[in-house]
Amino acid sequence: MTDMLVKLYELPSYLEEKKNLEKQGFMIKRPIAPEASFVSQWAKKHFSELWGNEVNVAFSKQPVSCFVALKENEIAGFACYDTTTRGFFGPTGVLEKYRGHGLGKVLLLMALEALWNMGYAYAIIGGAGPTGFYEKTVGAISIPGSNPGIYKNLIKKI
Ligand SMILES: CC(C)(COP(=O)(O)OP(=O)(O)OC[C@H]1O[C@@H](n2cnc3c(N)ncnc32)[C@H](O)[C@@H]1OP(=O)(O)O)[C@@H](O)C(=O)NCCC(=O)NCCS
């Protein structure tokens, strides 16, 4: 999986889409410390232990470097930034039943905006799975020779 580069100084607005999601009963917010274990366990259960570990890093910071989408107080999706390494976006995921509503895009744009506000001009999408999603939503481009990149020789079991 390749890494991708995104310009942070030309991000599209997400406010209209966020408002529409709120009308459909979704809430997108930056979680706070008391919610830490719920978010990391959710990421581990629905995606992987690796992603749960990255969520732990997000909660080691203040402000917490991730956003979550909720539906009736349950997690529908999440997106982290500045966790795998500095300036990286990810991991991110939306529950299958909620995909295609725009949640992934709004979570992505909120996280990228946060990186911009930290002073980065570009962000890296780490190990992008669905490259088409990032090309379409934020004009990301693949970085040649970046597979496996930072993920080389990952520990995956005890
Ligand atoms: C990738 C993911 C987060 C997208 O979430 P989502 O909520 O379904 O995405 P959205 O509804 O916001 O999609 C926004 C746009 O991207 C498009 N899109 C979504 N997934 C896409 C894909 N895999 N390839 C190409 N385009 C895609 C949508 O069609 C939509 O286009 P539109 O605005 O013209 O309607 C979700 O599919 C997911 O959780 N996948 C599994 C985990 C994963 O791969 N995470 C990424 C790791 S880097």
The ligand as an SDF file (V2000), in Angstrom:
LIG
                    3D

 48 50  0  0  0  0  0  0  0  0999 V2000
  -12.4080    4.5200    3.1090 C   0  0  0  0  0  0  0  0  0  0  0  0
  -13.6280    4.7880    3.9870 C   0  0  0  0  0  0  0  0  0  0  0  0
  -13.1760    5.4120    5.2950 C   0  0  0  0  0  0  0  0  0  0  0  0
  -14.5610    5.7620    3.2380 C   0  0  0  0  0  0  0  0  0  0  0  0
  -15.6460    6.0760    4.1040 O   0  0  0  0  0  0  0  0  0  0  0  0
  -17.1020    6.4620    3.5590 P   0  0  0  0  0  0  0  0  0  0  0  0
  -17.8370    7.1000    4.6760 O   0  0  0  0  0  0  0  0  0  0  0  0
  -17.7460    5.3080    2.9030 O   0  0  0  0  0  0  0  0  0  0  0  0
  -16.7150    7.5180    2.4260 O   0  0  0  0  0  0  0  0  0  0  0  0
  -17.6250    8.7500    1.9240 P   0  0  0  0  0  0  0  0  0  0  0  0
  -19.0440    8.3200    1.9220 O   0  0  0  0  0  0  0  0  0  0  0  0
  -17.2850    9.9540    2.7120 O   0  0  0  0  0  0  0  0  0  0  0  0
  -17.0920    8.9290    0.4280 O   0  0  0  0  0  0  0  0  0  0  0  0
  -16.7240   10.2030   -0.0850 C   0  0  0  0  0  0  0  0  0  0  0  0
  -16.5380   10.0460   -1.5860 C   0  0  0  0  0  0  0  0  0  0  0  0
  -15.4740    9.1080   -1.8470 O   0  0  0  0  0  0  0  0  0  0  0  0
  -15.9470    8.0370   -2.6650 C   0  0  0  0  0  0  0  0  0  0  0  0
  -15.3450    6.8040   -2.1990 N   0  0  0  0  0  0  0  0  0  0  0  0
  -15.5730    6.1650   -1.0310 C   0  0  0  0  0  0  0  0  0  0  0  0
  -14.8180    5.0510   -0.9520 N   0  0  0  0  0  0  0  0  0  0  0  0
  -14.1160    4.9880   -2.1040 C   0  0  0  0  0  0  0  0  0  0  0  0
  -13.1630    4.0610   -2.6280 C   0  0  0  0  0  0  0  0  0  0  0  0
  -12.8080    2.9670   -1.9500 N   0  0  0  0  0  0  0  0  0  0  0  0
  -12.6210    4.3230   -3.8520 N   0  0  0  0  0  0  0  0  0  0  0  0
  -12.9940    5.4120   -4.5590 C   0  0  0  0  0  0  0  0  0  0  0  0
  -13.8960    6.3400   -4.1040 N   0  0  0  0  0  0  0  0  0  0  0  0
  -14.4460    6.1080   -2.9070 C   0  0  0  0  0  0  0  0  0  0  0  0
  -17.4480    8.0260   -2.4640 C   0  0  0  0  0  0  0  0  0  0  0  0
  -18.0940    7.4600   -3.5960 O   0  0  0  0  0  0  0  0  0  0  0  0
  -17.7720    9.4810   -2.2870 C   0  0  0  0  0  0  0  0  0  0  0  0
  -17.8570   10.1180   -3.5540 O   0  0  0  0  0  0  0  0  0  0  0  0
  -19.0130   11.2320   -3.8300 P   0  0  0  0  0  0  0  0  0  0  0  0
  -18.6610   12.3830   -2.9040 O   0  0  0  0  0  0  0  0  0  0  0  0
  -18.8670   11.5580   -5.2660 O   0  0  0  0  0  0  0  0  0  0  0  0
  -20.2990   10.5860   -3.4430 O   0  0  0  0  0  0  0  0  0  0  0  0
  -14.4340    3.4740    4.2460 C   0  0  0  0  0  0  0  0  0  0  0  0
  -14.7120    2.8620    3.0260 O   0  0  0  0  0  0  0  0  0  0  0  0
  -13.7250    2.4620    5.1420 C   0  0  0  0  0  0  0  0  0  0  0  0
  -13.8600    2.4950    6.3640 O   0  0  0  0  0  0  0  0  0  0  0  0
  -12.9790    1.5280    4.5300 N   0  0  0  0  0  0  0  0  0  0  0  0
  -12.3030    0.4520    5.2960 C   0  0  0  0  0  0  0  0  0  0  0  0
  -11.1290    0.9780    6.0780 C   0  0  0  0  0  0  0  0  0  0  0  0
  -10.1100    1.6650    5.1720 C   0  0  0  0  0  0  0  0  0  0  0  0
   -9.7560    1.1890    4.1010 O   0  0  0  0  0  0  0  0  0  0  0  0
   -9.6010    2.8190    5.6560 N   0  0  0  0  0  0  0  0  0  0  0  0
   -8.6000    3.5790    4.9390 C   0  0  0  0  0  0  0  0  0  0  0  0
   -7.2390    3.1620    5.3520 C   0  0  0  0  0  0  0  0  0  0  0  0
   -6.0000    4.2020    4.6170 S   0  0  0  0  0  0  0  0  0  0  0  0
  1  2  1  0
  2  3  1  0
  2  4  1  0
  2 36  1  0
  4  5  1  0
  5  6  1  0
  6  7  2  0
  6  8  1  0
  6  9  1  0
  9 10  1  0
 10 11  2  0
 10 12  1  0
 10 13  1  0
 13 14  1  0
 14 15  1  0
 15 16  1  0
 15 30  1  0
 16 17  1  0
 17 18  1  0
 17 28  1  0
 18 19  1  0
 18 27  1  0
 19 20  2  0
 20 21  1  0
 21 22  1  0
 21 27  2  0
 22 23  1  0
 22 24  2  0
 24 25  1  0
 25 26  2  0
 26 27  1  0
 28 29  1  0
 28 30  1  0
 30 31  1  0
 31 32  1  0
 32 33  2  0
 32 34  1  0
 32 35  1  0
 36 37  1  0
 36 38  1  0
 38 39  2  0
 38 40  1  0
 40 41  1  0
 41 42  1  0
 42 43  1  0
 43 44  2  0
 43 45  1  0
 45 46  1  0
 46 47  1  0
 47 48  1  0
M  END
$$$$
